[in-house]
C-alpha cells in the first residue's frame, strides 16, 4: 500500500497537478473502480460456486 502511495505521489509530482479538483476526481475514480472491481470479482466467484453446486446436485 505504501509503495503504491509513493508511486502515486511521484506520478502526480511528475504531472505537476496543482488543481485540487483533480485529486477529488482521482479519489472517486480509485474508490469506485475498487468497489466495482471487487463487486465484479465477487459476482464471478459466487456464480462459479453456484454452478458447481448445481452440477453436484
N, CA, C and O atoms as a Tripos MOL2 file, in Angstrom:
@<TRIPOS>MOLECULE
protein
  228   227    57     0     0
PROTEIN
NO_CHARGES

@<TRIPOS>ATOM
      1 N           0.8420   -1.2020    0.0000 N.3       1 UNK1
      2 CA          0.0000    0.0000    0.0000 C.3       1 UNK1
      3 C           0.8770    1.2520    0.0000 C.2       1 UNK1
      4 O           0.6300    2.2020   -0.7430 O.2       1 UNK1
      5 N           1.8990    1.2300    0.8450 N.am      2 UNK2
      6 CA          2.7870    2.3890    0.9280 C.3       2 UNK2
      7 C           3.5330    2.5950   -0.3850 C.2       2 UNK2
      8 O           3.7770    3.7260   -0.8040 O.2       2 UNK2
      9 N           3.8920    1.4850   -1.0270 N.am      3 UNK3
     10 CA          4.5970    1.5770   -2.3040 C.3       3 UNK3
     11 C           3.7280    2.2350   -3.3680 C.2       3 UNK3
     12 O           4.2010    3.0620   -4.1480 O.2       3 UNK3
     13 N           2.4480    1.8560   -3.3900 N.am      4 UNK4
     14 CA          1.5530    2.4230   -4.3970 C.3       4 UNK4
     15 C           1.3020    3.9070   -4.1230 C.2       4 UNK4
     16 O           1.1710    4.7000   -5.0550 O.2       4 UNK4
     17 N           1.2350    4.2810   -2.8350 N.am      5 UNK5
     18 CA          1.0620    5.6960   -2.4900 C.3       5 UNK5
     19 C           2.2890    6.4980   -2.9020 C.2       5 UNK5
     20 O           2.1700    7.6110   -3.4150 O.2       5 UNK5
     21 N           3.4660    5.9290   -2.6760 N.am      6 UNK6
     22 CA          4.7030    6.5960   -3.0680 C.3       6 UNK6
     23 C           4.7600    6.7680   -4.5820 C.2       6 UNK6
     24 O           5.1380    7.8250   -5.0850 O.2       6 UNK6
     25 N           4.3780    5.7100   -5.2990 N.am      7 UNK7
     26 CA          4.3640    5.7680   -6.7590 C.3       7 UNK7
     27 C           3.3700    6.8200   -7.2460 C.2       7 UNK7
     28 O           3.6480    7.5600   -8.1900 O.2       7 UNK7
     29 N           2.2080    6.8790   -6.5910 N.am      8 UNK8
     30 CA          1.1810    7.8590   -6.9550 C.3       8 UNK8
     31 C           1.6840    9.2780   -6.7040 C.2       8 UNK8
     32 O           1.4510   10.1810   -7.5080 O.2       8 UNK8
     33 N           2.3780    9.4660   -5.5780 N.am      9 UNK9
     34 CA          2.9310   10.7770   -5.2450 C.3       9 UNK9
     35 C           3.9580   11.2050   -6.2850 C.2       9 UNK9
     36 O           3.9420   12.3470   -6.7460 O.2       9 UNK9
     37 N           4.8450   10.2970   -6.6520 N.am     10 UNK10
     38 CA          5.8640   10.6020   -7.6580 C.3      10 UNK10
     39 C           5.2140   10.8950   -9.0050 C.2      10 UNK10
     40 O           5.6590   11.7770   -9.7400 O.2      10 UNK10
     41 N           4.1680   10.1570   -9.3190 N.am     11 UNK11
     42 CA          3.4710   10.3340  -10.5900 C.3      11 UNK11
     43 C           2.8330   11.7200  -10.6570 C.2      11 UNK11
     44 O           2.9240   12.4070  -11.6740 O.2      11 UNK11
     45 N           2.1800   12.1250   -9.5520 N.am     12 UNK12
     46 CA          1.5000   13.4190   -9.5380 C.3      12 UNK12
     47 C           2.5060   14.5600   -9.5350 C.2      12 UNK12
     48 O           2.2500   15.6130  -10.1200 O.2      12 UNK12
     49 N           3.6540   14.3610   -8.8800 N.am     13 UNK13
     50 CA          4.6950   15.3890   -8.9140 C.3      13 UNK13
     51 C           5.2250   15.5460  -10.3340 C.2      13 UNK13
     52 O           5.5020   16.6570  -10.7850 O.2      13 UNK13
     53 N           5.3620   14.4350  -11.0260 N.am     14 UNK14
     54 CA          5.8430   14.4730  -12.4080 C.3      14 UNK14
     55 C           4.8200   15.1550  -13.3080 C.2      14 UNK14
     56 O           5.1850   15.8520  -14.2550 O.2      14 UNK14
     57 N           3.5340   14.9520  -13.0110 N.am     15 UNK15
     58 CA          2.4700   15.5310  -13.8350 C.3      15 UNK15
     59 C           2.1800   16.9790  -13.4550 C.2      15 UNK15
     60 O           1.4560   17.6760  -14.1650 O.2      15 UNK15
     61 N           2.7490   17.4370  -12.3260 N.am     16 UNK16
     62 CA          2.5480   18.8130  -11.8470 C.3      16 UNK16
     63 C           1.0650   19.1420  -11.6840 C.2      16 UNK16
     64 O           0.5760   20.1230  -12.2450 O.2      16 UNK16
     65 N           0.3520   18.3160  -10.9120 N.am     17 UNK17
     66 CA         -1.0760   18.5430  -10.6870 C.3      17 UNK17
     67 C          -1.2490   19.5500   -9.5500 C.2      17 UNK17
     68 O          -0.9360   19.2580   -8.3970 O.2      17 UNK17
     69 N          -1.7480   20.7360   -9.8890 N.am     18 UNK18
     70 CA         -1.9690   21.7740   -8.8810 C.3      18 UNK18
     71 C          -3.4480   21.9660   -8.5880 C.2      18 UNK18
     72 O          -3.8110   22.5780   -7.5830 O.2      18 UNK18
     73 N          -4.2980   21.4470   -9.4570 N.am     19 UNK19
     74 CA         -5.7350   21.6360   -9.3090 C.3      19 UNK19
     75 C          -6.2810   20.6560   -8.2710 C.2      19 UNK19
     76 O          -6.1870   19.4430   -8.4620 O.2      19 UNK19
     77 N          -6.8570   21.1670   -7.1630 N.am     20 UNK20
     78 CA         -7.3620   20.2540   -6.1220 C.3      20 UNK20
     79 C          -8.5150   19.3710   -6.5950 C.2      20 UNK20
     80 O          -8.7190   18.2790   -6.0660 O.2      20 UNK20
     81 N          -9.2690   19.8420   -7.5940 N.am     21 UNK21
     82 CA        -10.3970   19.0410   -8.0800 C.3      21 UNK21
     83 C          -9.9370   17.7620   -8.7500 C.2      21 UNK21
     84 O         -10.6470   16.7570   -8.7370 O.2      21 UNK21
     85 N          -8.7360   17.7970   -9.3420 N.am     22 UNK22
     86 CA         -8.2130   16.5810   -9.9710 C.3      22 UNK22
     87 C          -7.9440   15.5120   -8.9160 C.2      22 UNK22
     88 O          -8.0470   14.3180   -9.1960 O.2      22 UNK22
     89 N          -7.5950   15.9480   -7.6900 N.am     23 UNK23
     90 CA         -7.4210   14.9880   -6.5880 C.3      23 UNK23
     91 C          -8.7500   14.3520   -6.2260 C.2      23 UNK23
     92 O          -8.8200   13.1520   -5.9620 O.2      23 UNK23
     93 N          -9.8110   15.1610   -6.2150 N.am     24 UNK24
     94 CA        -11.1510   14.6530   -5.8960 C.3      24 UNK24
     95 C         -11.5790   13.6310   -6.9470 C.2      24 UNK24
     96 O         -12.0640   12.5490   -6.6150 O.2      24 UNK24
     97 N         -11.3950   13.9880   -8.2110 N.am     25 UNK25
     98 CA        -11.7590   13.0830   -9.3050 C.3      25 UNK25
     99 C         -10.9390   11.7940   -9.2270 C.2      25 UNK25
    100 O         -11.4780   10.7000   -9.3950 O.2      25 UNK25
    101 N          -9.6430   11.9250   -8.9740 N.am     26 UNK26
    102 CA         -8.7740   10.7480   -8.8680 C.3      26 UNK26
    103 C          -9.2100    9.8690   -7.7020 C.2      26 UNK26
    104 O          -9.2310    8.6430   -7.8160 O.2      26 UNK26
    105 N          -9.5600   10.4990   -6.5780 N.am     27 UNK27
    106 CA        -10.0160    9.7420   -5.4080 C.3      27 UNK27
    107 C         -11.2850    8.9650   -5.6980 C.2      27 UNK27
    108 O         -11.3780    7.7730   -5.4020 O.2      27 UNK27
    109 N         -12.2660    9.6500   -6.2810 N.am     28 UNK28
    110 CA        -13.5220    8.9750   -6.6250 C.3      28 UNK28
    111 C         -13.2860    7.8510   -7.6290 C.2      28 UNK28
    112 O         -13.8810    6.7790   -7.5160 O.2      28 UNK28
    113 N         -12.4190    8.0960   -8.6120 N.am     29 UNK29
    114 CA        -12.1200    7.0730   -9.6200 C.3      29 UNK29
    115 C         -11.5360    5.8310   -8.9710 C.2      29 UNK29
    116 O         -11.9370    4.7100   -9.2830 O.2      29 UNK29
    117 N         -10.5770    6.0360   -8.0570 N.am     30 UNK30
    118 CA         -9.9330    4.9040   -7.3790 C.3      30 UNK30
    119 C         -10.9430    4.1530   -6.5180 C.2      30 UNK30
    120 O         -11.0110    2.9240   -6.5600 O.2      30 UNK30
    121 N         -11.7370    4.9030   -5.7290 N.am     31 UNK31
    122 CA        -12.7020    4.2720   -4.8180 C.3      31 UNK31
    123 C         -13.7590    3.4940   -5.5960 C.2      31 UNK31
    124 O         -14.0140    2.3240   -5.3120 O.2      31 UNK31
    125 N         -14.3760    4.1590   -6.5870 N.am     32 UNK32
    126 CA        -15.4280    3.4830   -7.3470 C.3      32 UNK32
    127 C         -14.8620    2.3500   -8.2010 C.2      32 UNK32
    128 O         -15.5120    1.3170   -8.3640 O.2      32 UNK32
    129 N         -13.6720    2.5290   -8.7400 N.am     33 UNK33
    130 CA        -13.0320    1.4630   -9.5030 C.3      33 UNK33
    131 C         -12.7870    0.2410   -8.6410 C.2      33 UNK33
    132 O         -13.0160   -0.8910   -9.0670 O.2      33 UNK33
    133 N         -12.3160    0.4800   -7.4160 N.am     34 UNK34
    134 CA        -12.0800   -0.6330   -6.4920 C.3      34 UNK34
    135 C         -13.3900   -1.3180   -6.1290 C.2      34 UNK34
    136 O         -13.4610   -2.5460   -6.0760 O.2      34 UNK34
    137 N         -14.4390   -0.5110   -5.8750 N.am     35 UNK35
    138 CA        -15.7380   -1.0930   -5.5000 C.3      35 UNK35
    139 C         -16.3090   -1.9400   -6.6340 C.2      35 UNK35
    140 O         -16.7430   -3.0710   -6.4130 O.2      35 UNK35
    141 N         -16.3080   -1.3890   -7.8490 N.am     36 UNK36
    142 CA        -16.8590   -2.1360   -8.9820 C.3      36 UNK36
    143 C         -16.0150   -3.3660   -9.2880 C.2      36 UNK36
    144 O         -16.5490   -4.4220   -9.6280 O.2      36 UNK36
    145 N         -14.6970   -3.2290   -9.1690 N.am     37 UNK37
    146 CA        -13.8140   -4.3640   -9.4090 C.3      37 UNK37
    147 C         -14.0650   -5.4840   -8.4160 C.2      37 UNK37
    148 O         -14.1460   -6.6540   -8.7890 O.2      37 UNK37
    149 N         -14.1880   -5.1130   -7.1410 N.am     38 UNK38
    150 CA        -14.4340   -6.1080   -6.0930 C.3      38 UNK38
    151 C         -15.8030   -6.7540   -6.2760 C.2      38 UNK38
    152 O         -15.9540   -7.9650   -6.1200 O.2      38 UNK38
    153 N         -16.7960   -5.9350   -6.6070 N.am     39 UNK39
    154 CA        -18.1470   -6.4620   -6.8220 C.3      39 UNK39
    155 C         -18.1650   -7.4390   -7.9950 C.2      39 UNK39
    156 O         -18.7690   -8.5080   -7.9110 O.2      39 UNK39
    157 N         -17.5030   -7.0670   -9.0800 N.am     40 UNK40
    158 CA        -17.4390   -7.9440  -10.2450 C.3      40 UNK40
    159 C         -16.7290   -9.2470   -9.9350 C.2      40 UNK40
    160 O         -17.1650  -10.3190  -10.3560 O.2      40 UNK40
    161 N         -15.6280   -9.1490   -9.1920 N.am     41 UNK41
    162 CA        -14.8730  -10.3510   -8.8200 C.3      41 UNK41
    163 C         -15.7260  -11.2680   -7.9490 C.2      41 UNK41
    164 O         -15.7600  -12.4800   -8.1600 O.2      41 UNK41
    165 N         -16.4210  -10.6760   -6.9580 N.am     42 UNK42
    166 CA        -17.2920  -11.4620   -6.0810 C.3      42 UNK42
    167 C         -18.4130  -12.1180   -6.8750 C.2      42 UNK42
    168 O         -18.7380  -13.2840   -6.6540 O.2      42 UNK42
    169 N         -19.0020  -11.3670   -7.8000 N.am     43 UNK43
    170 CA        -20.0970  -11.8730   -8.6310 C.3      43 UNK43
    171 C         -19.6500  -13.1010   -9.4130 C.2      43 UNK43
    172 O         -20.3550  -14.1090   -9.4660 O.2      43 UNK43
    173 N         -18.4620  -13.0060  -10.0240 N.am     44 UNK44
    174 CA        -17.9240  -14.1300  -10.8030 C.3      44 UNK44
    175 C         -17.6490  -15.3260   -9.9040 C.2      44 UNK44
    176 O         -17.9910  -16.4570  -10.2520 O.2      44 UNK44
    177 N         -17.0330  -15.0840   -8.7480 N.am     45 UNK45
    178 CA        -16.7270  -16.1780   -7.8240 C.3      45 UNK45
    179 C         -18.0120  -16.8740   -7.3630 C.2      45 UNK45
    180 O         -18.0930  -18.1030   -7.3630 O.2      45 UNK45
    181 N         -19.0090  -16.0830   -6.9740 N.am     46 UNK46
    182 CA        -20.2600  -16.6580   -6.4730 C.3      46 UNK46
    183 C         -20.9970  -17.4220   -7.5660 C.2      46 UNK46
    184 O         -21.5930  -18.4650   -7.2990 O.2      46 UNK46
    185 N         -20.9610  -16.9110   -8.7950 N.am     47 UNK47
    186 CA        -21.6390  -17.6190   -9.8850 C.3      47 UNK47
    187 C         -20.9340  -18.9420  -10.1890 C.2      47 UNK47
    188 O         -21.5880  -19.9270  -10.5300 O.2      47 UNK47
    189 N         -19.6040  -18.9670  -10.0670 N.am     48 UNK48
    190 CA        -18.8640  -20.2230  -10.2700 C.3      48 UNK48
    191 C         -19.2090  -21.2280   -9.1800 C.2      48 UNK48
    192 O         -19.4210  -22.4070   -9.4610 O.2      48 UNK48
    193 N         -19.2640  -20.7620   -7.9330 N.am     49 UNK49
    194 CA        -19.6130  -21.6510   -6.8140 C.3      49 UNK49
    195 C         -21.0270  -22.1920   -7.0110 C.2      49 UNK49
    196 O         -21.2790  -23.3790   -6.8000 O.2      49 UNK49
    197 N         -21.9410  -21.3210   -7.4150 N.am     50 UNK50
    198 CA        -23.3290  -21.7280   -7.6400 C.3      50 UNK50
    199 C         -23.4090  -22.7790   -8.7450 C.2      50 UNK50
    200 O         -24.1550  -23.7520   -8.6340 O.2      50 UNK50
    201 N         -22.6290  -22.5730   -9.8200 N.am     51 UNK51
    202 CA        -22.6230  -23.5180  -10.9300 C.3      51 UNK51
    203 C         -22.0930  -24.8780  -10.4720 C.2      51 UNK51
    204 O         -22.6210  -25.9150  -10.8720 O.2      51 UNK51
    205 N         -21.0510  -24.8760   -9.6350 N.am     52 UNK52
    206 CA        -20.5090  -26.1330   -9.1140 C.3      52 UNK52
    207 C         -21.5310  -26.8390   -8.2370 C.2      52 UNK52
    208 O         -21.6650  -28.0610   -8.2920 O.2      52 UNK52
    209 N         -22.2550  -26.0640   -7.4260 N.am     53 UNK53
    210 CA        -23.2840  -26.6590   -6.5700 C.3      53 UNK53
    211 C         -24.3970  -27.2620   -7.4190 C.2      53 UNK53
    212 O         -24.9190  -28.3300   -7.1000 O.2      53 UNK53
    213 N         -24.7590  -26.5730   -8.5040 N.am     54 UNK54
    214 CA        -25.7940  -27.0930   -9.4020 C.3      54 UNK54
    215 C         -25.3250  -28.3770  -10.0800 C.2      54 UNK54
    216 O         -26.1040  -29.3140  -10.2530 O.2      54 UNK54
    217 N         -24.0490  -28.4170  -10.4610 N.am     55 UNK55
    218 CA        -23.5040  -29.6150  -11.1120 C.3      55 UNK55
    219 C         -23.4570  -30.7970  -10.1520 C.2      55 UNK55
    220 O         -23.6990  -31.9380  -10.5460 O.2      55 UNK55
    221 N         -23.1420  -30.5160   -8.8890 N.am     56 UNK56
    222 CA        -23.0480  -31.5860   -7.8860 C.3      56 UNK56
    223 C         -24.4150  -32.1600   -7.5420 C.2      56 UNK56
    224 O         -24.5380  -33.3360   -7.2000 O.2      56 UNK56
    225 N         -25.4290  -31.3260   -7.6370 N.am     57 UNK57
    226 CA        -26.7730  -31.7660   -7.2230 C.3      57 UNK57
    227 C         -27.3770  -32.7600   -8.2100 C.2      57 UNK57
    228 O         -28.4990  -33.2250   -8.0080 O.2      57 UNK57
@<TRIPOS>BOND
     1     1     2 1
     2     2     3 1
     3     3     4 2
     4     3     5 am
     5     5     6 1
     6     6     7 1
     7     7     8 2
     8     7     9 am
     9     9    10 1
    10    10    11 1
    11    11    12 2
    12    11    13 am
    13    13    14 1
    14    14    15 1
    15    15    16 2
    16    15    17 am
    17    17    18 1
    18    18    19 1
    19    19    20 2
    20    19    21 am
    21    21    22 1
    22    22    23 1
    23    23    24 2
    24    23    25 am
    25    25    26 1
    26    26    27 1
    27    27    28 2
    28    27    29 am
    29    29    30 1
    30    30    31 1
    31    31    32 2
    32    31    33 am
    33    33    34 1
    34    34    35 1
    35    35    36 2
    36    35    37 am
    37    37    38 1
    38    38    39 1
    39    39    40 2
    40    39    41 am
    41    41    42 1
    42    42    43 1
    43    43    44 2
    44    43    45 am
    45    45    46 1
    46    46    47 1
    47    47    48 2
    48    47    49 am
    49    49    50 1
    50    50    51 1
    51    51    52 2
    52    51    53 am
    53    53    54 1
    54    54    55 1
    55    55    56 2
    56    55    57 am
    57    57    58 1
    58    58    59 1
    59    59    60 2
    60    59    61 am
    61    61    62 1
    62    62    63 1
    63    63    64 2
    64    63    65 am
    65    65    66 1
    66    66    67 1
    67    67    68 2
    68    67    69 am
    69    69    70 1
    70    70    71 1
    71    71    72 2
    72    71    73 am
    73    73    74 1
    74    74    75 1
    75    75    76 2
    76    75    77 am
    77    77    78 1
    78    78    79 1
    79    79    80 2
    80    79    81 am
    81    81    82 1
    82    82    83 1
    83    83    84 2
    84    83    85 am
    85    85    86 1
    86    86    87 1
    87    87    88 2
    88    87    89 am
    89    89    90 1
    90    90    91 1
    91    91    92 2
    92    91    93 am
    93    93    94 1
    94    94    95 1
    95    95    96 2
    96    95    97 am
    97    97    98 1
    98    98    99 1
    99    99   100 2
   100    99   101 am
   101   101   102 1
   102   102   103 1
   103   103   104 2
   104   103   105 am
   105   105   106 1
   106   106   107 1
   107   107   108 2
   108   107   109 am
   109   109   110 1
   110   110   111 1
   111   111   112 2
   112   111   113 am
   113   113   114 1
   114   114   115 1
   115   115   116 2
   116   115   117 am
   117   117   118 1
   118   118   119 1
   119   119   120 2
   120   119   121 am
   121   121   122 1
   122   122   123 1
   123   123   124 2
   124   123   125 am
   125   125   126 1
   126   126   127 1
   127   127   128 2
   128   127   129 am
   129   129   130 1
   130   130   131 1
   131   131   132 2
   132   131   133 am
   133   133   134 1
   134   134   135 1
   135   135   136 2
   136   135   137 am
   137   137   138 1
   138   138   139 1
   139   139   140 2
   140   139   141 am
   141   141   142 1
   142   142   143 1
   143   143   144 2
   144   143   145 am
   145   145   146 1
   146   146   147 1
   147   147   148 2
   148   147   149 am
   149   149   150 1
   150   150   151 1
   151   151   152 2
   152   151   153 am
   153   153   154 1
   154   154   155 1
   155   155   156 2
   156   155   157 am
   157   157   158 1
   158   158   159 1
   159   159   160 2
   160   159   161 am
   161   161   162 1
   162   162   163 1
   163   163   164 2
   164   163   165 am
   165   165   166 1
   166   166   167 1
   167   167   168 2
   168   167   169 am
   169   169   170 1
   170   170   171 1
   171   171   172 2
   172   171   173 am
   173   173   174 1
   174   174   175 1
   175   175   176 2
   176   175   177 am
   177   177   178 1
   178   178   179 1
   179   179   180 2
   180   179   181 am
   181   181   182 1
   182   182   183 1
   183   183   184 2
   184   183   185 am
   185   185   186 1
   186   186   187 1
   187   187   188 2
   188   187   189 am
   189   189   190 1
   190   190   191 1
   191   191   192 2
   192   191   193 am
   193   193   194 1
   194   194   195 1
   195   195   196 2
   196   195   197 am
   197   197   198 1
   198   198   199 1
   199   199   200 2
   200   199   201 am
   201   201   202 1
   202   202   203 1
   203   203   204 2
   204   203   205 am
   205   205   206 1
   206   206   207 1
   207   207   208 2
   208   207   209 am
   209   209   210 1
   210   210   211 1
   211   211   212 2
   212   211   213 am
   213   213   214 1
   214   214   215 1
   215   215   216 2
   216   215   217 am
   217   217   218 1
   218   218   219 1
   219   219   220 2
   220   219   221 am
   221   221   222 1
   222   222   223 1
   223   223   224 2
   224   223   225 am
   225   225   226 1
   226   226   227 1
   227   227   228 2
@<TRIPOS>SUBSTRUCTURE
     1 UNK1         2 RESIDUE 1 A UNK
     2 UNK2         6 RESIDUE 1 A UNK
     3 UNK3        10 RESIDUE 1 A UNK
     4 UNK4        14 RESIDUE 1 A UNK
     5 UNK5        18 RESIDUE 1 A UNK
     6 UNK6        22 RESIDUE 1 A UNK
     7 UNK7        26 RESIDUE 1 A UNK
     8 UNK8        30 RESIDUE 1 A UNK
     9 UNK9        34 RESIDUE 1 A UNK
    10 UNK10       38 RESIDUE 1 A UNK
    11 UNK11       42 RESIDUE 1 A UNK
    12 UNK12       46 RESIDUE 1 A UNK
    13 UNK13       50 RESIDUE 1 A UNK
    14 UNK14       54 RESIDUE 1 A UNK
    15 UNK15       58 RESIDUE 1 A UNK
    16 UNK16       62 RESIDUE 1 A UNK
    17 UNK17       66 RESIDUE 1 A UNK
    18 UNK18       70 RESIDUE 1 A UNK
    19 UNK19       74 RESIDUE 1 A UNK
    20 UNK20       78 RESIDUE 1 A UNK
    21 UNK21       82 RESIDUE 1 A UNK
    22 UNK22       86 RESIDUE 1 A UNK
    23 UNK23       90 RESIDUE 1 A UNK
    24 UNK24       94 RESIDUE 1 A UNK
    25 UNK25       98 RESIDUE 1 A UNK
    26 UNK26      102 RESIDUE 1 A UNK
    27 UNK27      106 RESIDUE 1 A UNK
    28 UNK28      110 RESIDUE 1 A UNK
    29 UNK29      114 RESIDUE 1 A UNK
    30 UNK30      118 RESIDUE 1 A UNK
    31 UNK31      122 RESIDUE 1 A UNK
    32 UNK32      126 RESIDUE 1 A UNK
    33 UNK33      130 RESIDUE 1 A UNK
    34 UNK34      134 RESIDUE 1 A UNK
    35 UNK35      138 RESIDUE 1 A UNK
    36 UNK36      142 RESIDUE 1 A UNK
    37 UNK37      146 RESIDUE 1 A UNK
    38 UNK38      150 RESIDUE 1 A UNK
    39 UNK39      154 RESIDUE 1 A UNK
    40 UNK40      158 RESIDUE 1 A UNK
    41 UNK41      162 RESIDUE 1 A UNK
    42 UNK42      166 RESIDUE 1 A UNK
    43 UNK43      170 RESIDUE 1 A UNK
    44 UNK44      174 RESIDUE 1 A UNK
    45 UNK45      178 RESIDUE 1 A UNK
    46 UNK46      182 RESIDUE 1 A UNK
    47 UNK47      186 RESIDUE 1 A UNK
    48 UNK48      190 RESIDUE 1 A UNK
    49 UNK49      194 RESIDUE 1 A UNK
    50 UNK50      198 RESIDUE 1 A UNK
    51 UNK51      202 RESIDUE 1 A UNK
    52 UNK52      206 RESIDUE 1 A UNK
    53 UNK53      210 RESIDUE 1 A UNK
    54 UNK54      214 RESIDUE 1 A UNK
    55 UNK55      218 RESIDUE 1 A UNK
    56 UNK56      222 RESIDUE 1 A UNK
    57 UNK57      226 RESIDUE 1 A UNK
